[in-house]
Amino acid sequence: MGEWEDIETGDGRRETGDGRRETGDGRRETGDGRRETGDGRRETGDGRRETGDGRRETGDGRRETGDGRRETGDGRRETGDGRRETGDGRQEDVGRETGDRRM
C-alpha cells in the first residue's frame, strides 16, 4: 500500500488522500467530521464545540467553562463549589459528598 499524496490547489488549499483538508487561512477539517480553526476553536461532528480558552459547548445547549461552572439550556447554573442556581431565582447549596440540598 503506497503513501497518500497531497493535492495542492492554486488558492492555498491542500487535500490529503486520507480525508483531511487544510485551507490557507488556518482552518483544518478531518475526514471524521471534526473542524479546527486557526484561533484555537474545535468543532466535532456531533455538535460539540471547544474554544481555546477552556470553554465547551454541547449540541443540546449546555455550556461548561474551564473553571468548573456549568450552564444548562433551561436556565440552571452550577458552580464548581457546590452551589446551584435555578432559572426561577432560587439558589441551592448541594453537599458534595452527600448530595443533600439546603435552601
Secondary structure as GFF3:
##gff-version 3
##sequence-region A 1 103
A	DSSP	beta_strand	7	8	.	.	.	ID=ss1
A	DSSP	beta_strand	14	15	.	.	.	ID=ss2
A	DSSP	beta_strand	21	22	.	.	.	ID=ss3
A	DSSP	beta_strand	28	29	.	.	.	ID=ss4
A	DSSP	beta_strand	35	36	.	.	.	ID=ss5
A	DSSP	beta_strand	42	43	.	.	.	ID=ss6
A	DSSP	beta_strand	49	50	.	.	.	ID=ss7
A	DSSP	beta_strand	56	57	.	.	.	ID=ss8
A	DSSP	beta_strand	63	64	.	.	.	ID=ss9
A	DSSP	beta_strand	70	71	.	.	.	ID=ss10
A	DSSP	beta_strand	77	78	.	.	.	ID=ss11
A	DSSP	beta_strand	83	85	.	.	.	ID=ss12
A	DSSP	beta_strand	91	94	.	.	.	ID=ss13
A	DSSP	beta_strand	101	102	.	.	.	ID=ss14
###
